[in-house]
Amino acid sequence: MNNTQNPSYLVIRVRPDIEEEIDQYFSDVIKAATSKGAKLLGLERSSNVVIYEKGSIPFSTLILKWPEGQSISIDFWKSQIHKNIFNQLSIVFKKNIIAFTVEGLPDKGLIGDPIPTIASYEFNTSEVNSNKFILIIDGTVTKPKVIDKYREILFDIMQEQKSYYIVLTASEGIKMLHGKWNEDIFAISLWKSKKSVNDFWYGEKYQKTAIPLRIGAGEFTVIGFC
């Protein structure tokens, strides 16, 4: 992907039960990042995160969008203004942070592509642009051909719900900044509401056709929040 054309996203996760410093840290990062051109995409404490895939960790999560690309988000993380914020944190809190930047899809989506993006729908409709429920997927793939078939079903359901990806990348699209991340894929999709996600996730087509297909073909974690 071309960083001069595509946005990047700074993802900061904090493990559950580490709550004391979260509000101040996230608030300070948002203030500093937005003053440098970032946009807040999403923010949620672990207690309000919805777990969809069994075994997923309900990280407290902050996601910031950097329109100029991945190098700019990395520069922010390494900047003195962020170092000043980060250095105030306790050692325990630092050890429970995972942070990385990830390459995003073009803001206008992928025209003519089977991957559901905003370009899959009538552009600039209020219905699509009001999508605000965030679904985050991490995964390790062991049988790529099976997962390709699974995705065909998933993409069909997503288009029925008018949801779309803003991030869909393999591990090479991830730049680690702090902590460890050992998955093969990472994705962020936007949905109309929690109900829209529930209709998809607990619907017959996904539960009885898609999920059985991917059993043994990979391991995934899926969480959601507004």
C-alpha positions as a Python dict, from the first residue, in 0.01 Angstrom:
ca = {
    (1, 'M'): (0, 0, 0),
    (2, 'N'): (113, 353, -70),
    (3, 'N'): (141, 547, 255),
    (4, 'T'): (110, 880, 72),
    (5, 'Q'): (-244, 788, -37),
    (6, 'N'): (-376, 563, 239),
    (7, 'P'): (-432, 653, 603),
    (8, 'S'): (-283, 462, 893),
    (9, 'Y'): (-423, 380, 1234),
    (10, 'L'): (-245, 390, 1567),
    (11, 'V'): (-388, 114, 1785),
    (12, 'I'): (-316, 119, 2159),
    (13, 'R'): (-441, -169, 2370),
    (14, 'V'): (-425, -215, 2746),
    (15, 'R'): (-488, -553, 2902),
    (16, 'P'): (-795, -598, 3124),
    (17, 'D'): (-771, -530, 3499),
    (18, 'I'): (-516, -252, 3437),
    (19, 'E'): (-752, 38, 3485),
    (20, 'E'): (-603, 300, 3715),
    (21, 'E'): (-401, 502, 3460),
    (22, 'I'): (-606, 441, 3147),
    (23, 'D'): (-827, 748, 3146),
    (24, 'Q'): (-540, 992, 3196),
    (25, 'Y'): (-311, 819, 2947),
    (26, 'F'): (-572, 791, 2673),
    (27, 'S'): (-685, 1150, 2734),
    (28, 'D'): (-329, 1282, 2712),
    (29, 'V'): (-254, 1082, 2396),
    (30, 'I'): (-574, 1198, 2226),
    (31, 'K'): (-501, 1562, 2308),
    (32, 'A'): (-141, 1539, 2184),
    (33, 'A'): (-222, 1334, 1872),
    (34, 'T'): (-517, 1543, 1757),
    (35, 'S'): (-305, 1856, 1792),
    (36, 'K'): (-71, 1692, 1539),
    (37, 'G'): (-343, 1606, 1287),
    (38, 'A'): (-477, 1272, 1408),
    (39, 'K'): (-848, 1193, 1428),
    (40, 'L'): (-1010, 986, 1701),
    (41, 'L'): (-1173, 674, 1555),
    (42, 'G'): (-1267, 488, 1871),
    (43, 'L'): (-1210, 461, 2243),
    (44, 'E'): (-1341, 209, 2496),
    (45, 'R'): (-1256, 63, 2834),
    (46, 'S'): (-1230, -315, 2867),
    (47, 'S'): (-1546, -330, 3079),
    (48, 'N'): (-1755, -205, 2785),
    (49, 'V'): (-1594, -408, 2507),
    (50, 'V'): (-1814, -679, 2353),
    (51, 'I'): (-1652, -1020, 2302),
    (52, 'Y'): (-1777, -1208, 1998),
    (53, 'E'): (-1521, -1482, 1942),
    (54, 'K'): (-1473, -1702, 2249),
    (55, 'G'): (-1131, -1649, 2406),
    (56, 'S'): (-1089, -1293, 2281),
    (57, 'I'): (-926, -1049, 2522),
    (58, 'P'): (-1139, -740, 2596),
    (59, 'F'): (-855, -489, 2570),
    (60, 'S'): (-919, -128, 2663),
    (61, 'T'): (-863, 21, 2320),
    (62, 'L'): (-776, 355, 2163),
    (63, 'I'): (-765, 396, 1783),
    (64, 'L'): (-637, 712, 1616),
    (65, 'K'): (-645, 773, 1243),
    (66, 'W'): (-353, 943, 1069),
    (67, 'P'): (-461, 1062, 721),
    (68, 'E'): (-101, 1120, 608),
    (69, 'G'): (9, 759, 643),
    (70, 'Q'): (201, 520, 863),
    (71, 'S'): (529, 710, 890),
    (72, 'I'): (349, 1005, 1050),
    (73, 'S'): (184, 788, 1316),
    (74, 'I'): (520, 626, 1393),
    (75, 'D'): (680, 969, 1420),
    (76, 'F'): (416, 1068, 1675),
    (77, 'W'): (479, 760, 1889),
    (78, 'K'): (853, 834, 1888),
    (79, 'S'): (808, 1207, 1942),
    (80, 'Q'): (913, 1385, 2258),
    (81, 'I'): (554, 1488, 2331),
    (82, 'H'): (446, 1122, 2348),
    (83, 'K'): (761, 1016, 2533),
    (84, 'N'): (680, 1273, 2801),
    (85, 'I'): (333, 1120, 2841),
    (86, 'F'): (455, 761, 2827),
    (87, 'N'): (738, 812, 3076),
    (88, 'Q'): (489, 920, 3343),
    (89, 'L'): (325, 577, 3341),
    (90, 'S'): (402, 310, 3598),
    (91, 'I'): (617, 14, 3500),
    (92, 'V'): (322, -223, 3550),
    (93, 'F'): (101, -18, 3316),
    (94, 'K'): (371, -2, 3047),
    (95, 'K'): (412, -379, 3058),
    (96, 'N'): (42, -422, 2982),
    (97, 'I'): (34, -197, 2674),
    (98, 'I'): (39, -324, 2317),
    (99, 'A'): (77, -54, 2052),
    (100, 'F'): (119, -69, 1676),
    (101, 'T'): (40, 119, 1360),
    (102, 'V'): (-142, -46, 1074),
    (103, 'E'): (-190, 48, 711),
    (104, 'G'): (-547, 138, 624),
    (105, 'L'): (-750, 103, 308),
    (106, 'P'): (-812, 414, 94),
    (107, 'D'): (-1076, 647, 236),
    (108, 'K'): (-1276, 604, -86),
    (109, 'G'): (-1255, 226, -59),
    (110, 'L'): (-1161, -25, -326),
    (111, 'I'): (-1364, 29, -641),
    (112, 'G'): (-1470, -293, -812),
    (113, 'D'): (-1315, -513, -542),
    (114, 'P'): (-1499, -801, -370),
    (115, 'I'): (-1373, -681, -31),
    (116, 'P'): (-1653, -476, 129),
    (117, 'T'): (-1534, -117, 154),
    (118, 'I'): (-1723, 211, 143),
    (119, 'A'): (-1690, 193, -237),
    (120, 'S'): (-1918, -113, -230),
    (121, 'Y'): (-2213, 114, -161),
    (122, 'E'): (-2357, 433, -296),
    (123, 'F'): (-2088, 676, -190),
    (124, 'N'): (-2162, 948, 66),
    (125, 'T'): (-2502, 808, 163),
    (126, 'S'): (-2589, 901, 520),
    (127, 'E'): (-2671, 537, 596),
    (128, 'V'): (-2322, 410, 520),
    (129, 'N'): (-2135, 708, 661),
    (130, 'S'): (-2318, 675, 993),
    (131, 'N'): (-2153, 338, 1060),
    (132, 'K'): (-1990, 371, 1401),
    (133, 'F'): (-1976, 31, 1571),
    (134, 'I'): (-1618, -94, 1545),
    (135, 'L'): (-1530, -460, 1502),
    (136, 'I'): (-1164, -562, 1544),
    (137, 'I'): (-1036, -895, 1418),
    (138, 'D'): (-697, -1057, 1481),
    (139, 'G'): (-619, -1395, 1334),
    (140, 'T'): (-376, -1673, 1255),
    (141, 'V'): (-448, -1863, 934),
    (142, 'T'): (-345, -2228, 888),
    (143, 'K'): (-550, -2313, 577),
    (144, 'P'): (-561, -2009, 345),
    (145, 'K'): (-780, -2174, 77),
    (146, 'V'): (-1047, -2262, 332),
    (147, 'I'): (-1037, -1910, 476),
    (148, 'D'): (-1081, -1770, 124),
    (149, 'K'): (-1409, -1964, 95),
    (150, 'Y'): (-1511, -1851, 441),
    (151, 'R'): (-1448, -1490, 344),
    (152, 'E'): (-1680, -1518, 45),
    (153, 'I'): (-1966, -1594, 285),
    (154, 'L'): (-1850, -1327, 529),
    (155, 'F'): (-1829, -1061, 257),
    (156, 'D'): (-2184, -1144, 141),
    (157, 'I'): (-2319, -1100, 495),
    (158, 'M'): (-2126, -777, 543),
    (159, 'Q'): (-2275, -632, 226),
    (160, 'E'): (-2623, -730, 343),
    (161, 'Q'): (-2555, -529, 661),
    (162, 'K'): (-2384, -245, 470),
    (163, 'S'): (-2071, -281, 679),
    (164, 'Y'): (-1722, -229, 541),
    (165, 'Y'): (-1352, -257, 615),
    (166, 'I'): (-1126, 38, 679),
    (167, 'V'): (-833, -192, 759),
    (168, 'L'): (-764, -538, 619),
    (169, 'T'): (-400, -636, 620),
    (170, 'A'): (-152, -916, 676),
    (171, 'S'): (125, -900, 934),
    (172, 'E'): (355, -704, 702),
    (173, 'G'): (115, -411, 733),
    (174, 'I'): (175, -395, 1109),
    (175, 'K'): (455, -188, 1262),
    (176, 'M'): (500, -276, 1629),
    (177, 'L'): (570, 12, 1865),
    (178, 'H'): (537, -152, 2206),
    (179, 'G'): (467, -503, 2329),
    (180, 'K'): (408, -810, 2112),
    (181, 'W'): (161, -903, 1837),
    (182, 'N'): (206, -1242, 1668),
    (183, 'E'): (-95, -1279, 1438),
    (184, 'D'): (-119, -1321, 1059),
    (185, 'I'): (-401, -1078, 987),
    (186, 'F'): (-562, -770, 1137),
    (187, 'A'): (-885, -599, 1036),
    (188, 'I'): (-1113, -316, 1143),
    (189, 'S'): (-1465, -299, 1006),
    (190, 'L'): (-1742, -46, 1068),
    (191, 'W'): (-2107, -138, 1128),
    (192, 'K'): (-2431, 53, 1168),
    (193, 'S'): (-2483, -55, 1528),
    (194, 'K'): (-2427, -329, 1783),
    (195, 'K'): (-2757, -477, 1666),
    (196, 'S'): (-2626, -495, 1311),
    (197, 'V'): (-2322, -692, 1430),
    (198, 'N'): (-2538, -919, 1644),
    (199, 'D'): (-2769, -987, 1349),
    (200, 'F'): (-2462, -1089, 1148),
    (201, 'W'): (-2275, -1283, 1416),
    (202, 'Y'): (-2567, -1474, 1562),
    (203, 'G'): (-2751, -1513, 1233),
    (204, 'E'): (-2813, -1856, 1084),
    (205, 'K'): (-2594, -1801, 778),
    (206, 'Y'): (-2286, -1713, 981),
    (207, 'Q'): (-2338, -1960, 1265),
    (208, 'K'): (-2437, -2262, 1056),
    (209, 'T'): (-2240, -2206, 735),
    (210, 'A'): (-1945, -1971, 787),
    (211, 'I'): (-1819, -2071, 1132),
    (212, 'P'): (-1823, -2449, 1069),
    (213, 'L'): (-1625, -2385, 750),
    (214, 'R'): (-1339, -2211, 927),
    (215, 'I'): (-1303, -2459, 1213),
    (216, 'G'): (-947, -2589, 1201),
    (217, 'A'): (-847, -2337, 935),
    (218, 'G'): (-739, -2060, 1171),
    (219, 'E'): (-768, -1900, 1512),
    (220, 'F'): (-935, -1561, 1550),
    (221, 'T'): (-1023, -1304, 1814),
    (222, 'V'): (-1314, -1064, 1759),
    (223, 'I'): (-1417, -774, 1983),
    (224, 'G'): (-1645, -476, 1924),
    (225, 'F'): (-1732, -135, 2067),
    (226, 'C'): (-1874, 203, 1964),
}
